[in-house]
């Protein structure tokens, strides 16, 4: 019960100090407010940006290894002249991997060609992306068909002219009624629409997504275009198993089989690249760490100023209430009671400033944004309040100790 009374008493003193010197308190708390606002706003933007980037990268799949001619790179040194001589992955290599690979949950081959015009009657959609995929492509990358269906094995094997289209293509070519079962033309070839992919929306990189895509069987795509070692490039994708951490077993097995298929000797370099989404994610993670550190530095200076402001308030408060402290001690108040009273006041003021900063960040998140969705997470709220509480304790500890160690007789005679 005494602790509840102590908290209530401390809260009352803190509120009285705030009301009695409102302008001084507001100016002193401004540093904490700005500091917490800077830190939490940067972290909120970084978290939102990172989430939107990862959502935009979802098209490359998760726990997937891509066998390609060109390696992905995020560094400055890229010996393209060495990779230029490599052959493209072929359907023959895909079929051999598909037959003998044991450490994957799915394997697919796909190729794409941009700049296509999709036509239907008087309607046309320009700069669309035509993508040929093998039947098991949904095992390595999600294909959310919202209307109609996916290809059948018979359609994929027989190279039928069937197509699954994205939401943007569907709404442009077929503004009225369902596109499923209707025909369209691409590159002079007639296709029957069998499915429509769920709307994906724009991604952070501005890259073509499934909304602007027409997806056809890989065998059909191969009949339309020159796909092979010297022609248009293909990609072989292998989905890893959940019990293969780091996909090490899949990577070792795939590399060994590809080297064997291509007849490479032990001392020969790989004539193919094995790319993984983690390579891009690690580079992005490093960038966000730098941005987060910058947020701490910028906000830290503002919080430092705010901390000195709160400490100044507490020193003045101790001086103004010296007589009251003496009376409290003469009536039996313990040192820890006085210490806690002023320390609570300091933490309360700092939390108030931090809370205002967090509220300002929240107001930013409710402003409609076309570029990306910004949301304030509970983790960032707790971080902001935690930093505010620590600043309050550090700013108030010295004034609180001074107040608790005052001699009651001298304190009473101070006024």
Kinemage of the C-alpha trace (Angstrom):
@kinemage 1
@onewidth
@group {chain A} dominant
@subgroup {mainchain}
@vectorlist {calphas} color= white
{ca unk a 1} P 0.000 0.000 0.000
{ca unk a 2} L 2.834 2.366 0.817
{ca unk a 3} L 4.279 1.908 -2.666
{ca unk a 4} L 0.992 2.842 -4.315
{ca unk a 5} L 0.829 5.942 -2.096
{ca unk a 6} L 4.403 6.738 -3.031
{ca unk a 7} L 3.623 6.492 -6.750
{ca unk a 8} L 0.472 8.611 -6.378
{ca unk a 9} L 2.354 11.237 -4.378
{ca unk a 10} L 5.180 11.338 -6.903
{ca unk a 11} L 2.741 11.617 -9.783
{ca unk a 12} L 0.964 14.506 -8.039
{ca unk a 13} L 4.240 16.386 -7.520
{ca unk a 14} L 5.274 15.790 -11.123
{ca unk a 15} L 1.959 17.059 -12.438
{ca unk a 16} L 2.107 20.127 -10.193
{ca unk a 17} L 5.626 20.904 -11.409
{ca unk a 18} L 4.507 20.583 -15.006
{ca unk a 19} L 1.501 22.900 -14.514
{ca unk a 20} L 3.386 25.458 -12.454
{ca unk a 21} L 6.120 25.888 -15.074
{ca unk a 22} L 4.363 24.884 -18.270
{ca unk a 23} L 6.453 26.867 -20.745
{ca unk a 24} L 9.747 25.836 -19.157
{ca unk a 25} L 8.686 22.196 -19.094
{ca unk a 26} L 7.523 22.213 -22.713
{ca unk a 27} L 10.761 23.773 -23.934
{ca unk a 28} L 12.835 21.296 -21.921
{ca unk a 29} L 10.832 18.301 -23.150
{ca unk a 30} L 11.142 19.455 -26.752
{ca unk a 31} L 14.575 17.831 -27.033
{ca unk a 32} L 13.282 14.437 -25.880
{ca unk a 33} L 10.258 14.745 -28.178
{ca unk a 34} L 12.408 15.573 -31.196
{ca unk a 35} L 14.936 12.843 -30.354
{ca unk a 36} L 12.352 10.089 -29.905
{ca unk a 37} L 10.516 11.317 -33.013
{ca unk a 38} L 13.749 11.150 -35.042
{ca unk a 39} L 14.708 7.672 -33.845
{ca unk a 40} L 11.271 6.048 -34.021
{ca unk a 41} L 10.377 7.704 -37.330
{ca unk a 42} L 13.617 6.433 -38.898
{ca unk a 43} L 13.068 2.926 -37.507
{ca unk a 44} L 9.424 2.963 -38.616
{ca unk a 45} L 10.384 4.056 -42.128
{ca unk a 46} L 13.203 1.493 -42.253
{ca unk a 47} L 10.913 -1.323 -41.056
{ca unk a 48} L 8.183 -0.319 -43.509
{ca unk a 49} L 10.654 0.061 -46.360
{ca unk a 50} L 12.281 -3.282 -45.570
{ca unk a 51} L 8.896 -5.002 -45.400
{ca unk a 52} L 7.820 -3.478 -48.730
{ca unk a 53} L 11.146 -4.408 -50.328
{ca unk a 54} L 10.864 -8.003 -49.146
{ca unk a 55} L 7.246 -8.144 -50.342
{ca unk a 56} L 8.395 -6.802 -53.707
{ca unk a 57} L 11.034 -9.537 -53.810
{ca unk a 58} L 8.515 -12.269 -53.083
{ca unk a 59} L 8.341 -13.037 -56.819
{ca unk a 60} L 11.794 -14.652 -56.621
{ca unk a 61} L 10.552 -17.109 -54.019
{ca unk a 62} L 11.808 -18.336 -50.660
{ca unk a 63} L 14.278 -21.202 -50.038
{ca unk a 64} L 14.936 -21.419 -53.779
{ca unk a 65} L 18.173 -21.892 -55.733
{ca unk a 66} L 18.311 -20.552 -59.287
{ca unk a 67} L 20.657 -22.126 -61.848
{ca unk a 68} L 21.497 -19.455 -64.419
{ca unk a 69} L 24.191 -18.230 -66.764
{ca unk a 70} L 24.842 -14.942 -64.966
{ca unk a 71} L 25.499 -14.672 -61.214
{ca unk a 72} L 23.699 -12.038 -59.177
{ca unk a 73} L 26.019 -9.436 -57.790
{ca unk a 74} L 25.748 -6.439 -55.465
{ca unk a 75} L 29.440 -5.492 -55.552
{ca unk a 76} L 31.445 -3.290 -57.887
{ca unk a 77} L 33.767 -5.916 -59.429
{ca unk a 78} L 31.777 -7.987 -61.909
{ca unk a 79} L 33.850 -9.941 -64.497
{ca unk a 80} L 31.094 -10.112 -67.108
{ca unk a 81} L 33.544 -11.130 -69.844
{ca unk a 82} L 34.123 -14.428 -68.043
{ca unk a 83} L 30.409 -15.185 -67.641
{ca unk a 84} L 29.622 -14.152 -71.220
{ca unk a 85} L 31.174 -17.390 -72.541
{ca unk a 86} L 28.934 -19.608 -70.447
{ca unk a 87} L 26.068 -21.536 -72.070
{ca unk a 88} L 22.483 -20.958 -70.989
{ca unk a 89} L 20.729 -23.667 -68.941
{ca unk a 90} L 18.779 -25.975 -71.228
{ca unk a 91} L 15.620 -28.038 -71.066
{ca unk a 92} L 17.741 -31.190 -71.361
{ca unk a 93} L 19.661 -30.224 -68.210
{ca unk a 94} L 16.388 -29.452 -66.474
{ca unk a 95} L 14.960 -32.864 -67.301
{ca unk a 96} L 18.065 -34.617 -66.014
{ca unk a 97} L 17.974 -32.653 -62.761
{ca unk a 98} L 14.249 -33.279 -62.456
{ca unk a 99} L 14.831 -37.014 -62.873
{ca unk a 100} L 17.728 -37.506 -60.472
{ca unk a 101} L 17.657 -34.705 -57.869
{ca unk a 102} L 16.698 -35.943 -54.394
{ca unk a 103} L 17.071 -32.932 -52.060
{ca unk a 104} L 14.406 -30.644 -53.515
{ca unk a 105} L 10.686 -30.181 -52.978
{ca unk a 106} L 10.162 -29.070 -56.555
{ca unk a 107} L 12.027 -28.096 -59.700
{ca unk a 108} L 10.926 -25.941 -62.623
{ca unk a 109} L 12.312 -24.216 -65.696
{ca unk a 110} L 11.099 -20.894 -67.016
{ca unk a 111} L 11.943 -18.166 -69.514
{ca unk a 112} L 10.417 -14.802 -70.284
{ca unk a 113} L 10.262 -12.121 -72.949
{ca unk a 114} L 9.207 -8.533 -72.326
{ca unk a 115} L 7.781 -5.908 -74.649
{ca unk a 116} L 4.870 -8.000 -75.917
{ca unk a 117} L 1.524 -6.654 -77.041
{ca unk a 118} L -1.550 -8.622 -75.961
{ca unk a 119} L -4.570 -8.132 -78.231
{ca unk a 120} L -8.233 -8.982 -77.893
{ca unk a 121} L -10.684 -7.585 -80.419
{ca unk a 122} L -10.192 -3.788 -80.337
{ca unk a 123} L -8.395 -3.818 -77.004
{ca unk a 124} L -4.631 -4.128 -76.603
{ca unk a 125} L -2.126 -4.163 -73.757
{ca unk a 126} L 1.417 -3.032 -74.626
{ca unk a 127} L 4.745 -3.854 -73.025
{ca unk a 128} L 3.462 -7.011 -71.375
{ca unk a 129} L 5.705 -9.811 -70.155
{ca unk a 130} L 5.225 -13.276 -71.683
{ca unk a 131} L 6.546 -16.054 -69.459
{ca unk a 132} L 6.905 -19.748 -70.265
{ca unk a 133} L 6.915 -22.061 -67.240
{ca unk a 134} L 7.042 -25.795 -66.702
{ca unk a 135} L 4.124 -27.523 -65.008
{ca unk a 136} L 5.708 -27.634 -61.529
{ca unk a 137} L 6.477 -23.903 -61.444
{ca unk a 138} L 3.949 -23.280 -58.589
{ca unk a 139} L 6.100 -25.534 -56.381
{ca unk a 140} L 8.991 -23.040 -56.486
{ca unk a 141} L 7.070 -19.756 -56.755
{ca unk a 142} L 3.529 -18.877 -55.783
{ca unk a 143} L 1.010 -18.485 -58.609
{ca unk a 144} L -2.170 -17.202 -56.894
{ca unk a 145} L -4.848 -18.018 -59.491
{ca unk a 146} L -7.954 -16.196 -58.292
{ca unk a 147} L -10.211 -17.128 -61.216
{ca unk a 148} L -10.117 -20.158 -63.461
{ca unk a 149} L -7.336 -22.706 -63.084
{ca unk a 150} L -3.681 -23.536 -63.667
{ca unk a 151} L -2.407 -25.587 -66.633
{ca unk a 152} L -3.084 -29.307 -66.718
{ca unk a 153} L -0.150 -31.736 -67.248
{ca unk a 154} L -1.610 -32.641 -70.641
{ca unk a 155} L -1.649 -28.979 -71.744
{ca unk a 156} L 1.933 -28.473 -70.576
{ca unk a 157} L 3.255 -31.645 -72.261
{ca unk a 158} L 1.375 -31.103 -75.522
{ca unk a 159} L 2.417 -27.430 -75.822
{ca unk a 160} L -1.185 -26.202 -75.947
{ca unk a 161} L -1.900 -22.505 -76.536
{ca unk a 162} L -3.355 -21.778 -73.109
{ca unk a 163} L -2.532 -18.778 -70.945
{ca unk a 164} L -2.918 -17.453 -67.419
{ca unk a 165} L -3.008 -13.649 -67.365
{ca unk a 166} L -2.351 -11.024 -64.712
{ca unk a 167} L -4.944 -8.683 -63.261
{ca unk a 168} L -3.816 -5.629 -65.258
{ca unk a 169} L -3.860 -7.538 -68.535
{ca unk a 170} L -7.273 -8.995 -67.699
{ca unk a 171} L -8.871 -5.636 -66.800
{ca unk a 172} L -7.451 -3.984 -69.942
{ca unk a 173} L -8.369 -6.638 -72.499
{ca unk a 174} L -11.577 -7.860 -70.866
{ca unk a 175} L -13.174 -4.866 -69.100
{ca unk a 176} L -16.571 -6.547 -69.121
{ca unk a 177} L -17.166 -10.100 -67.997
{ca unk a 178} L -14.790 -12.891 -67.114
{ca unk a 179} L -11.736 -13.468 -69.361
{ca unk a 180} L -11.683 -17.207 -68.589
{ca unk a 181} L -12.492 -19.225 -71.697
{ca unk a 182} L -11.967 -16.278 -74.056
{ca unk a 183} L -9.187 -15.805 -76.636
{ca unk a 184} L -6.383 -13.294 -77.084
{ca unk a 185} L -3.372 -12.926 -79.389
{ca unk a 186} L 0.316 -12.506 -78.641
{ca unk a 187} L 3.088 -12.369 -81.268
{ca unk a 188} L 0.645 -13.621 -83.873
{ca unk a 189} L -0.383 -16.670 -81.831
{ca unk a 190} L -3.865 -17.259 -80.509
{ca unk a 191} L -4.260 -18.329 -76.870
{ca unk a 192} L -7.161 -19.389 -74.731
{ca unk a 193} L -7.311 -17.810 -71.262
{ca unk a 194} L -7.700 -20.483 -68.581
{ca unk a 195} L -6.941 -18.455 -65.447
{ca unk a 196} L -6.435 -15.005 -63.921
{ca unk a 197} L -3.779 -14.241 -61.303
{ca unk a 198} L -4.682 -12.286 -58.172
{ca unk a 199} L -3.770 -8.585 -58.240
{ca unk a 200} L -0.232 -8.051 -56.911
{ca unk a 201} L 0.157 -4.267 -57.095
{ca unk a 202} L 3.296 -2.262 -57.822
{ca unk a 203} L 6.591 -3.343 -56.298
{ca unk a 204} L 9.408 -1.202 -54.888
{ca unk a 205} L 11.789 -1.912 -57.774
{ca unk a 206} L 9.429 -1.013 -60.612
{ca unk a 207} L 10.029 -4.473 -62.079
{ca unk a 208} L 7.329 -6.274 -64.083
{ca unk a 209} L 5.140 -8.344 -61.834
{ca unk a 210} L 2.376 -10.833 -62.391
{ca unk a 211} L -0.175 -8.078 -63.061
{ca unk a 212} L 1.487 -7.347 -66.417
{ca unk a 213} L 2.168 -10.974 -67.271
{ca unk a 214} L 0.862 -13.694 -69.519
{ca unk a 215} L 1.963 -17.162 -68.376
{ca unk a 216} L 2.052 -20.051 -70.850
{ca unk a 217} L 3.504 -23.608 -70.810
{ca unk a 218} L 7.277 -23.716 -71.300
{ca unk a 219} L 6.895 -26.120 -74.223
{ca unk a 220} L 4.626 -23.604 -75.979
{ca unk a 221} L 7.096 -20.797 -75.296
{ca unk a 222} L 9.916 -22.904 -76.774
{ca unk a 223} L 7.976 -23.299 -80.031
{ca unk a 224} L 7.517 -19.541 -80.323
{ca unk a 225} L 11.075 -18.440 -79.511
{ca unk a 226} L 14.614 -19.735 -79.834
{ca unk a 227} L 15.299 -20.953 -76.300
{ca unk a 228} L 18.578 -22.760 -75.781
{ca unk a 229} L 22.343 -22.512 -75.242
{ca unk a 230} L 22.830 -19.870 -77.938
{ca unk a 231} L 19.375 -18.291 -77.854
{ca unk a 232} L 17.082 -16.881 -75.231
{ca unk a 233} L 18.131 -17.766 -71.705
{ca unk a 234} L 16.213 -20.000 -69.319
{ca unk a 235} L 16.373 -20.404 -65.557
{ca unk a 236} L 16.177 -23.635 -63.594
{ca unk a 237} L 14.679 -23.148 -60.118
{ca unk a 238} L 14.903 -25.691 -57.293
{ca unk a 239} L 12.843 -25.458 -54.120
{ca unk a 240} L 14.644 -26.521 -50.947
{ca unk a 241} L 13.327 -28.788 -48.221
{ca unk a 242} L 12.427 -27.540 -44.762
{ca unk a 243} L 14.842 -30.032 -43.169
{ca unk a 244} L 17.769 -28.650 -45.194
{ca unk a 245} L 18.974 -25.564 -43.251
{ca unk a 246} L 20.814 -23.165 -45.499
{ca unk a 247} L 19.947 -25.405 -48.496
{ca unk a 248} L 23.471 -26.806 -48.280
{ca unk a 249} L 22.537 -30.350 -49.321
{ca unk a 250} L 20.515 -29.077 -52.282
{ca unk a 251} L 23.320 -26.739 -53.346
{ca unk a 252} L 26.008 -29.452 -53.158
{ca unk a 253} L 23.877 -31.985 -55.027
{ca unk a 254} L 22.825 -29.516 -57.730
{ca unk a 255} L 26.373 -28.269 -58.291
{ca unk a 256} L 27.700 -31.831 -58.578
{ca unk a 257} L 24.982 -32.897 -61.001
{ca unk a 258} L 25.352 -29.778 -63.179
{ca unk a 259} L 29.127 -30.254 -63.391
{ca unk a 260} L 28.596 -33.888 -64.333
{ca unk a 261} L 25.954 -33.041 -66.950
{ca unk a 262} L 28.255 -30.469 -68.553
{ca unk a 263} L 31.292 -32.744 -68.371
{ca unk a 264} L 33.437 -30.394 -66.278
{ca unk a 265} L 36.739 -31.691 -64.938
{ca unk a 266} L 37.639 -31.352 -61.238
{ca unk a 267} L 39.905 -28.345 -61.856
{ca unk a 268} L 37.440 -26.552 -64.144
{ca unk a 269} L 35.432 -23.606 -62.847
{ca unk a 270} L 31.654 -23.856 -62.777
{ca unk a 271} L 30.136 -22.874 -66.118
{ca unk a 272} L 26.910 -21.848 -64.417
{ca unk a 273} L 25.785 -19.665 -61.511
{ca unk a 274} L 23.766 -20.760 -58.496
{ca unk a 275} L 21.877 -17.709 -57.265
{ca unk a 276} L 19.924 -17.397 -54.048
{ca unk a 277} L 17.533 -14.668 -52.823
{ca unk a 278} L 19.533 -14.433 -49.575
{ca unk a 279} L 22.329 -12.731 -51.518
{ca unk a 280} L 20.094 -9.744 -52.254
{ca unk a 281} L 18.484 -9.830 -48.824
{ca unk a 282} L 21.869 -9.649 -47.088
{ca unk a 283} L 22.847 -6.615 -49.156
{ca unk a 284} L 19.535 -4.945 -48.343
{ca unk a 285} L 19.945 -5.810 -44.655
{ca unk a 286} L 23.363 -4.122 -44.585
{ca unk a 287} L 21.895 -0.966 -46.104
{ca unk a 288} L 19.107 -0.843 -43.531
{ca unk a 289} L 21.602 -1.287 -40.686
{ca unk a 290} L 23.471 1.810 -41.861
{ca unk a 291} L 20.221 3.803 -42.083
{ca unk a 292} L 19.218 2.626 -38.591
{ca unk a 293} L 22.596 3.672 -37.179
{ca unk a 294} L 22.155 7.109 -38.753
{ca unk a 295} L 18.770 7.368 -37.027
{ca unk a 296} L 20.361 6.605 -33.656
{ca unk a 297} L 23.069 9.232 -34.199
{ca unk a 298} L 20.634 11.958 -35.303
{ca unk a 299} L 18.120 11.198 -32.571
{ca unk a 300} L 20.855 10.717 -29.962
{ca unk a 301} L 22.003 14.330 -30.169
{ca unk a 302} L 18.437 15.593 -29.761
{ca unk a 303} L 17.827 13.251 -26.824
{ca unk a 304} L 21.083 14.422 -25.216
{ca unk a 305} L 19.816 18.002 -25.321
{ca unk a 306} L 16.467 16.860 -23.948
{ca unk a 307} L 18.175 14.978 -21.142
{ca unk a 308} L 20.048 18.096 -20.055
{ca unk a 309} L 16.764 20.000 -20.190
{ca unk a 310} L 15.058 17.515 -17.876
{ca unk a 311} L 18.056 17.533 -15.535
{ca unk a 312} L 17.782 21.329 -15.393
{ca unk a 313} L 14.076 21.063 -14.515
{ca unk a 314} L 14.879 18.621 -11.713
{ca unk a 315} L 17.650 20.787 -10.230
{ca unk a 316} L 15.289 23.773 -10.207
{ca unk a 317} L 12.514 21.617 -8.765
{ca unk a 318} L 14.777 20.430 -5.911
{ca unk a 319} L 15.731 24.022 -5.129
{ca unk a 320} L 12.110 25.209 -5.178
{ca unk a 321} L 10.907 22.357 -2.946
{ca unk a 322} L 13.803 22.240 -0.480
{ca unk a 323} L 11.549 23.485 2.324
{ca unk a 324} L 8.906 20.849 1.540
{ca unk a 325} L 11.583 18.143 1.499
{ca unk a 326} L 12.697 19.250 4.962
{ca unk a 327} L 9.120 19.072 6.288
{ca unk a 328} L 8.625 15.611 4.762
{ca unk a 329} L 11.828 14.345 6.355
{ca unk a 330} L 10.951 15.829 9.721
{ca unk a 331} L 7.648 13.947 9.596
{ca unk a 332} L 9.467 10.662 9.031
{ca unk a 333} L 9.879 10.416 5.250
{ca unk a 334} L 12.748 8.075 4.361
{ca unk a 335} L 15.530 8.945 1.952
{ca unk a 336} L 14.275 6.404 -0.603
{ca unk a 337} L 10.838 8.089 -0.512
{ca unk a 338} L 12.361 11.434 -1.511
{ca unk a 339} L 14.666 9.738 -4.020
{ca unk a 340} L 11.832 7.876 -5.690
{ca unk a 341} L 9.624 10.954 -5.690
{ca unk a 342} L 12.040 13.041 -7.757
{ca unk a 343} L 13.197 10.114 -9.878
{ca unk a 344} L 9.589 9.291 -10.766
{ca unk a 345} L 9.003 12.932 -11.680
{ca unk a 346} L 12.003 12.897 -14.026
{ca unk a 347} L 10.935 9.630 -15.681
{ca unk a 348} L 7.359 10.863 -15.972
{ca unk a 349} L 8.444 14.055 -17.736
{ca unk a 350} L 10.746 12.129 -20.083
{ca unk a 351} L 8.013 9.587 -20.885
{ca unk a 352} L 5.654 12.462 -21.600
{ca unk a 353} L 8.106 13.922 -24.100
{ca unk a 354} L 8.757 10.508 -25.662
{ca unk a 355} L 5.037 9.772 -25.853
{ca unk a 356} L 4.441 12.989 -27.771
{ca unk a 357} L 7.235 12.032 -30.184
{ca unk a 358} L 5.681 8.595 -30.747
{ca unk a 359} L 2.278 10.204 -31.267
{ca unk a 360} L 3.762 12.420 -33.987
{ca unk a 361} L 5.182 9.322 -35.705
{ca unk a 362} L 1.765 7.656 -35.494
{ca unk a 363} L 0.154 10.691 -37.127
{ca unk a 364} L 2.603 10.293 -40.020
{ca unk a 365} L 1.595 6.660 -40.508
{ca unk a 366} L -2.095 7.483 -40.979
{ca unk a 367} L -1.337 9.829 -43.897
{ca unk a 368} L -2.238 7.926 -47.104
{ca unk a 369} L 0.896 6.917 -49.034
{ca unk a 370} L 0.954 5.684 -52.639
{ca unk a 371} L 4.630 4.723 -52.510
{ca unk a 372} L 4.468 2.285 -49.608
{ca unk a 373} L 2.419 1.431 -46.558
{ca unk a 374} L 3.927 2.814 -43.330
{ca unk a 375} L 2.970 1.266 -39.987
{ca unk a 376} L 4.181 1.845 -36.435
{ca unk a 377} L 4.992 -1.471 -34.794
{ca unk a 378} L 4.548 -2.285 -31.120
{ca unk a 379} L 8.276 -3.012 -30.924
{ca unk a 380} L 9.128 0.555 -31.963
{ca unk a 381} L 6.608 1.972 -29.471
{ca unk a 382} L 8.187 -0.044 -26.652
{ca unk a 383} L 11.651 1.028 -27.843
{ca unk a 384} L 10.668 4.710 -27.785
{ca unk a 385} L 9.120 4.507 -24.318
{ca unk a 386} L 12.077 2.477 -23.046
{ca unk a 387} L 14.620 5.011 -24.305
{ca unk a 388} L 12.533 7.818 -22.780
{ca unk a 389} L 12.436 6.056 -19.411
{ca unk a 390} L 16.212 5.498 -19.426
{ca unk a 391} L 16.856 9.157 -20.318
{ca unk a 392} L 14.521 10.209 -17.508
{ca unk a 393} L 16.341 8.059 -14.977
{ca unk a 394} L 19.794 9.272 -16.067
{ca unk a 395} L 18.662 12.900 -16.061
{ca unk a 396} L 16.978 12.716 -12.670
{ca unk a 397} L 19.272 10.467 -10.663
{ca unk a 398} L 21.708 13.190 -9.516
{ca unk a 399} L 18.999 15.735 -8.495
{ca unk a 400} L 17.049 12.928 -6.775
{ca unk a 401} L 20.126 11.812 -4.775
{ca unk a 402} L 20.821 15.426 -3.795
{ca unk a 403} L 17.234 15.855 -2.586
{ca unk a 404} L 17.259 12.592 -0.613
{ca unk a 405} L 20.501 13.516 1.185
{ca unk a 406} L 19.362 16.959 2.329
{ca unk a 407} L 19.539 17.642 6.065
{ca unk a 408} L 15.938 18.202 7.263
{ca unk a 409} L 16.831 21.102 9.623
{ca unk a 410} L 18.799 23.001 6.982
{ca unk a 411} L 16.125 22.228 4.391
{ca unk a 412} L 13.304 23.632 6.562
{ca unk a 413} L 15.295 26.828 7.290
{ca unk a 414} L 15.994 27.380 3.554
{ca unk a 415} L 12.834 29.418 3.112
